[in-house]
Structure formats: C-alpha cells, structure tokens
Amino acid sequence: MSGPAPHVPAGEGGRGEGGPVTGNEALRAALPALRAAGVEEPARDARHLLAHALGLPLDRLTLHLADPLSVAQQQAFTTAIAARARRRPVAQITGQRLFWGRSFRVTPDTLDPRPDTEVLIEAALAAPFDRVLDIGTGTGCILLTLLAERPEAQGLGTDISPAALAVAEGNAKTLDLTARAAFQQANWLDGVQGRYDLIVSNPPYIAQDEMAGLAAEVRDHEPHLALTDGADGLTAYRALVRAAPAALLPGGRLIFEIGPTQGQAVAGLLAMAQMTDIRVLPDMDGRDRVVIATAPG
C-alpha cells in the first residue's frame, strides 16, 4: 500500500495545535494507517517502531509512554509507520531482528530470521559438533548462533550474494565471533574445502507458484533469490543432497529447514543418497519444518 505518511496529530490535554505528543498518543494515531494497510498485528508493530524511534529496548517502552516526543522522535516514528503501511517488514525498518536471544542486523539483501528456524538450531545443538558449514547463510543467524552456543566450534558460512555475506560478516563482528566464523561466496558447495561434522542450510524452498500467495512483507521486500528456486521448491535440496554428503565426516549430520509440505520428498532424497537416521521434525505449530540425517559410519 502506498500513499501519504500517516498524520500523527498534536497531543491533547491543553498543549495546543502543533504541540508535542506523548508516546501513547503517537501509538493511537498510528494504528488506523496500519489497520488500513492490512498489517496483521498493528499494535505490536507500532510499539516496536516507537521503541526504535525513541532508541529504547522494547521492554522499556511502557515506562516512557507518557513522555512527550521530541520533534526528531516524532518524525522518525511517522516515517517508520509510513514504511510499515507500505508493508515493509519491521526488521528492515529497524535494521534488527532478535533470534535465539541475540540481535542480528537485517537488510533487504537478507531473509528476515524467523522463529521457525529456531527448530533447526535446537536440532543442531542436540549433539556435539566441532566444525559446522552453513550453506546460504544470509544474515549468518544460524551459523553464528551455533558458534555462540558452542564456544569450541568453528564454522564457515557460504552465500551466493556478496551483499548478504557482508551483512553476515558484520553480525559476526558484532557478536565477537570473527575468530571462529569464516565466510565464502559460493554457489552451494562449489569451491568449499574440507569436511564437517555438521552441515546446515535454510535454502530457497518456496515453489514459484506459491510466491503470489506470500504475505506482502515477504513477497515484495525479501530477496527472491533466497526465497524461491523459480521451480518446484526442491531444486536446492537436490543439489545439496548430491554434494553435501561428500563434505560430511563419517557420522556427521545434515540438517535442512523445509517447507511444511516437503518433509517426505526431502527425506526421500536423503534416503537415496544413503544417509541414515532420517527424521522430520515439526515446528511450533506442528508443521514439518526440519529434516535431519546422518552420514554413514
């Protein structure tokens, strides 16, 4: 949805036309624009964006809702609400997304880390690993979370996008993980050296005919290269299942995030590649979300 920025009116209670507004008043004024744009949770998003405009952690916002906004804060909030009304994702507006308790920088060149991906993290952390390879790393949220949780581990993140790799490298620096996290531009495993006891990937798995049905925040603002293969959604898994087993140490694990209808198909590909202990794990809503397999030996 496009159009003029939502008007945040001057405050009530005798301050007069053009006077400062409080945080509460700014929130109330912003909600109609978000509702009209079809934003699913306008109150939640408005609070996130107000906290961002005020430079506050979200959990501190309530303490400051009665405070008047400065002109700069009011302008920042109005701009943010206008962007959200155009269905730009909150994480792209604020530039940050919380994942597994850590903040990651997000840009239009990367996927927005999602809670469903934490199922993959949980599965990966269920067994020891020393060397991890994250294929299609994006923000680096999977690789860097795993390394932060396993201080003795080292890892490599690959991506075909130089812009995404720059974001991941920045996140590694912010999290003080540059000594243990390396990054490489690669198309799947092309040019990747060495063997790993854990390989993880959240590849583009949305089929081309599903793209039109995605939420506008995803379809219109996230990189299509990271969302879809332009075909049936399984192209990446076919390529990875061909190449990844050779990069696994004996007994190493391969873990994929998948779409909710892809569990059986991806498990079948892994079985044909002679992988063992193949399991499909559900997400918080009970939908198939992760496939895990083990290399022979």
VEXROKE-284041 format. One record per residue (C-alpha): residue in one letter; x, y, z. Coordinates in nm, 2 decimals. Layout:
PT;a;X;Y;Z
...
This chain:
PT;m;0.00;0.00;0.00
PT;s;0.13;0.34;-0.09
PT;g;0.02;0.69;-0.01
PT;p;0.09;0.98;0.22
PT;a;0.25;0.93;0.56
PT;p;0.00;0.88;0.84
PT;h;-0.06;1.20;1.03
PT;v;0.04;1.19;1.40
PT;p;-0.17;1.47;1.55
PT;a;-0.06;1.71;1.82
PT;g;-0.13;1.60;2.17
PT;e;-0.44;1.65;2.36
PT;g;-0.48;1.79;2.71
PT;g;-0.42;2.16;2.65
PT;r;-0.08;2.15;2.47
PT;g;-0.24;2.31;2.16
PT;e;-0.21;2.26;1.79
PT;g;0.14;2.16;1.69
PT;g;0.25;2.08;2.04
PT;p;0.43;1.77;2.15
PT;v;0.26;1.43;2.16
PT;t;0.32;1.16;2.41
PT;g;0.41;0.80;2.32
PT;n;0.06;0.68;2.40
PT;e;-0.09;0.94;2.17
PT;a;0.15;0.86;1.89
PT;l;0.06;0.49;1.91
PT;r;-0.31;0.56;1.90
PT;a;-0.27;0.79;1.60
PT;a;-0.06;0.54;1.41
PT;l;-0.30;0.24;1.44
PT;p;-0.56;0.34;1.17
PT;a;-0.29;0.36;0.90
PT;l;-0.16;0.02;0.98
PT;r;-0.50;-0.14;1.00
PT;a;-0.60;0.01;0.67
PT;a;-0.28;-0.13;0.51
PT;g;-0.38;-0.48;0.63
PT;v;-0.09;-0.52;0.88
PT;e;-0.18;-0.83;1.09
PT;e;-0.07;-0.70;1.43
PT;p;-0.07;-0.32;1.41
PT;a;-0.05;-0.26;1.79
PT;r;0.25;-0.49;1.83
PT;d;0.43;-0.34;1.53
PT;a;0.36;0.02;1.63
PT;r;0.51;-0.05;1.97
PT;h;0.82;-0.20;1.81
PT;l;0.86;0.10;1.58
PT;l;0.80;0.36;1.86
PT;a;1.07;0.19;2.07
PT;h;1.30;0.21;1.77
PT;a;1.22;0.58;1.72
PT;l;1.29;0.65;2.09
PT;g;1.61;0.45;2.09
PT;l;1.47;0.22;2.37
PT;p;1.46;-0.15;2.42
PT;l;1.11;-0.27;2.37
PT;d;1.08;-0.39;2.73
PT;r;1.14;-0.03;2.85
PT;l;0.89;0.14;2.62
PT;t;0.60;0.12;2.87
PT;l;0.79;0.33;3.12
PT;h;0.81;0.62;2.87
PT;l;0.47;0.62;2.70
PT;a;0.36;0.92;2.90
PT;d;0.67;1.12;2.80
PT;p;0.64;1.38;2.52
PT;l;0.82;1.30;2.20
PT;s;1.08;1.53;2.06
PT;v;1.03;1.66;1.70
PT;a;1.31;1.42;1.58
PT;q;1.14;1.13;1.76
PT;q;0.80;1.21;1.62
PT;q;0.94;1.24;1.27
PT;a;1.13;0.91;1.30
PT;f;0.81;0.74;1.42
PT;t;0.60;0.89;1.14
PT;t;0.85;0.78;0.88
PT;a;0.86;0.43;1.03
PT;i;0.48;0.39;1.04
PT;a;0.46;0.51;0.67
PT;a;0.72;0.24;0.57
PT;r;0.52;-0.03;0.77
PT;a;0.20;0.08;0.60
PT;r;0.37;0.01;0.27
PT;r;0.42;-0.34;0.42
PT;r;0.79;-0.31;0.46
PT;p;0.89;-0.56;0.73
PT;v;0.96;-0.43;1.08
PT;a;1.30;-0.58;1.09
PT;q;1.40;-0.40;0.77
PT;i;1.28;-0.07;0.92
PT;t;1.46;-0.11;1.25
PT;g;1.75;-0.30;1.09
PT;q;1.75;-0.56;1.36
PT;r;1.58;-0.90;1.44
PT;l;1.61;-1.09;1.76
PT;f;1.69;-1.46;1.70
PT;w;1.77;-1.71;1.97
PT;g;1.82;-1.43;2.22
PT;r;2.07;-1.23;2.00
PT;s;2.02;-0.93;1.78
PT;f;2.11;-0.96;1.41
PT;r;2.13;-0.69;1.15
PT;v;1.88;-0.74;0.87
PT;t;1.87;-0.57;0.53
PT;p;1.68;-0.61;0.20
PT;d;1.96;-0.84;0.09
PT;t;1.89;-1.10;0.35
PT;l;1.59;-1.30;0.47
PT;d;1.44;-1.19;0.80
PT;p;1.53;-1.46;1.06
PT;r;1.21;-1.63;1.17
PT;p;1.12;-1.82;1.49
PT;d;1.05;-2.14;1.29
PT;t;1.43;-2.16;1.21
PT;e;1.50;-2.20;1.58
PT;v;1.38;-2.56;1.54
PT;l;1.69;-2.61;1.32
PT;i;1.90;-2.46;1.60
PT;e;1.76;-2.68;1.86
PT;a;1.82;-2.99;1.64
PT;a;2.17;-2.89;1.57
PT;l;2.25;-2.83;1.94
PT;a;2.12;-3.17;2.04
PT;a;2.45;-3.34;1.96
PT;p;2.82;-3.22;1.97
PT;f;3.00;-3.07;1.67
PT;d;3.33;-2.91;1.61
PT;r;3.31;-2.79;1.25
PT;v;2.99;-2.65;1.10
PT;l;2.91;-2.54;0.75
PT;d;2.61;-2.32;0.69
PT;i;2.50;-2.31;0.32
PT;g;2.31;-2.00;0.22
PT;t;2.40;-1.81;0.54
PT;g;2.21;-1.48;0.47
PT;t;2.24;-1.28;0.80
PT;g;2.45;-1.56;0.94
PT;c;2.20;-1.61;1.21
PT;i;2.22;-1.99;1.20
PT;l;2.60;-2.02;1.19
PT;l;2.66;-1.75;1.44
PT;t;2.40;-1.88;1.69
PT;l;2.55;-2.23;1.67
PT;l;2.91;-2.09;1.73
PT;a;2.79;-1.87;2.01
PT;e;2.63;-2.17;2.18
PT;r;2.93;-2.39;2.12
PT;p;3.25;-2.19;2.22
PT;e;3.49;-2.46;2.10
PT;a;3.34;-2.49;1.75
PT;q;3.44;-2.32;1.42
PT;g;3.24;-2.27;1.11
PT;l;3.20;-2.15;0.76
PT;g;2.91;-1.96;0.61
PT;t;2.85;-1.96;0.23
PT;d;2.62;-1.75;0.02
PT;i;2.60;-1.66;-0.35
PT;s;2.52;-1.30;-0.26
PT;p;2.82;-1.07;-0.17
PT;a;2.57;-0.83;-0.01
PT;a;2.44;-1.10;0.22
PT;l;2.79;-1.21;0.31
PT;a;2.87;-0.85;0.41
PT;v;2.58;-0.85;0.65
PT;a;2.68;-1.19;0.80
PT;e;3.04;-1.07;0.84
PT;g;2.91;-0.76;1.02
PT;n;2.69;-0.97;1.25
PT;a;2.99;-1.19;1.33
PT;k;3.19;-0.88;1.43
PT;t;2.91;-0.75;1.65
PT;l;2.88;-1.09;1.83
PT;d;3.27;-1.11;1.86
PT;l;3.28;-1.43;1.66
PT;t;3.51;-1.33;1.38
PT;a;3.79;-1.56;1.51
PT;r;3.57;-1.87;1.47
PT;a;3.35;-1.77;1.18
PT;a;3.46;-1.76;0.81
PT;f;3.26;-1.66;0.51
PT;q;3.29;-1.75;0.14
PT;q;3.10;-1.67;-0.17
PT;a;2.98;-1.99;-0.32
PT;n;2.70;-2.15;-0.52
PT;w;2.60;-2.43;-0.28
PT;l;2.93;-2.62;-0.21
PT;d;3.12;-2.51;-0.52
PT;g;3.48;-2.44;-0.41
PT;v;3.41;-2.53;-0.05
PT;q;3.71;-2.72;0.10
PT;g;3.73;-2.95;0.40
PT;r;3.49;-3.18;0.58
PT;y;3.25;-3.10;0.86
PT;d;3.07;-3.29;1.13
PT;l;2.76;-3.06;1.09
PT;i;2.61;-2.91;0.77
PT;v;2.30;-2.69;0.80
PT;s;2.10;-2.50;0.54
PT;n;1.78;-2.30;0.51
PT;p;1.77;-2.29;0.13
PT;p;1.52;-2.13;-0.11
PT;y;1.23;-2.37;-0.08
PT;i;0.92;-2.18;-0.19
PT;a;0.78;-2.31;-0.52
PT;q;0.73;-2.05;-0.79
PT;d;0.35;-2.10;-0.80
PT;e;0.34;-2.03;-0.42
PT;m;0.51;-1.69;-0.45
PT;a;0.19;-1.49;-0.53
PT;g;0.03;-1.62;-0.21
PT;l;0.30;-1.50;0.03
PT;a;0.25;-1.21;0.26
PT;a;0.34;-0.87;0.10
PT;e;0.62;-0.83;0.36
PT;v;0.79;-1.14;0.22
PT;r;0.70;-1.13;-0.15
PT;d;0.77;-0.76;-0.21
PT;h;1.06;-0.69;0.03
PT;e;1.28;-1.00;0.08
PT;p;1.53;-1.13;-0.18
PT;h;1.36;-1.37;-0.42
PT;l;1.69;-1.55;-0.47
PT;a;1.67;-1.66;-0.11
PT;l;1.30;-1.75;-0.12
PT;t;1.24;-1.95;-0.43
PT;d;1.42;-2.17;-0.69
PT;g;1.17;-2.05;-0.96
PT;a;1.06;-2.41;-0.99
PT;d;0.91;-2.67;-0.76
PT;g;1.09;-2.56;-0.44
PT;l;1.31;-2.87;-0.43
PT;t;1.59;-2.77;-0.66
PT;a;1.82;-2.67;-0.38
PT;y;1.77;-2.99;-0.19
PT;r;1.85;-3.20;-0.50
PT;a;2.18;-3.00;-0.54
PT;l;2.27;-3.02;-0.17
PT;v;2.19;-3.39;-0.13
PT;r;2.42;-3.46;-0.42
PT;a;2.71;-3.25;-0.29
PT;a;2.68;-3.23;0.09
PT;p;2.75;-3.60;0.19
PT;a;3.10;-3.58;0.05
PT;a;3.17;-3.28;0.27
PT;l;3.05;-3.46;0.58
PT;l;3.27;-3.66;0.82
PT;p;3.16;-4.02;0.89
PT;g;2.87;-3.99;1.13
PT;g;2.83;-3.62;1.06
PT;r;2.48;-3.46;1.05
PT;l;2.30;-3.28;0.77
PT;i;2.01;-3.06;0.88
PT;f;1.77;-2.87;0.64
PT;e;1.49;-2.63;0.70
PT;i;1.20;-2.72;0.47
PT;g;0.86;-2.60;0.37
PT;p;0.56;-2.77;0.55
PT;t;0.47;-2.99;0.26
PT;q;0.83;-3.10;0.17
PT;g;0.92;-3.35;0.45
PT;q;0.85;-3.67;0.26
PT;a;1.02;-3.55;-0.06
PT;v;1.34;-3.43;0.11
PT;a;1.36;-3.74;0.33
PT;g;1.33;-3.95;0.02
PT;l;1.62;-3.76;-0.15
PT;l;1.84;-3.82;0.16
PT;a;1.75;-4.19;0.16
PT;m;1.85;-4.23;-0.20
PT;a;2.19;-4.07;-0.10
PT;q;2.24;-4.35;0.15
PT;m;2.20;-4.11;0.45
PT;t;2.08;-4.27;0.77
PT;d;1.87;-4.19;1.08
PT;i;1.65;-3.96;0.87
PT;r;1.39;-3.77;1.07
PT;v;1.14;-3.50;1.00
PT;l;1.08;-3.25;1.29
PT;p;0.78;-3.02;1.34
PT;d;0.78;-2.65;1.42
PT;m;0.58;-2.48;1.70
PT;d;0.26;-2.52;1.50
PT;g;0.31;-2.89;1.44
PT;r;0.40;-2.85;1.07
PT;d;0.70;-3.02;0.92
PT;r;0.99;-2.78;0.94
PT;v;1.33;-2.96;0.96
PT;v;1.48;-3.27;0.81
PT;i;1.78;-3.43;0.98
PT;a;2.00;-3.71;0.86
PT;t;2.34;-3.87;0.95
PT;a;2.62;-3.97;0.72
PT;p;2.71;-4.35;0.72
PT;g;2.99;-4.45;0.95
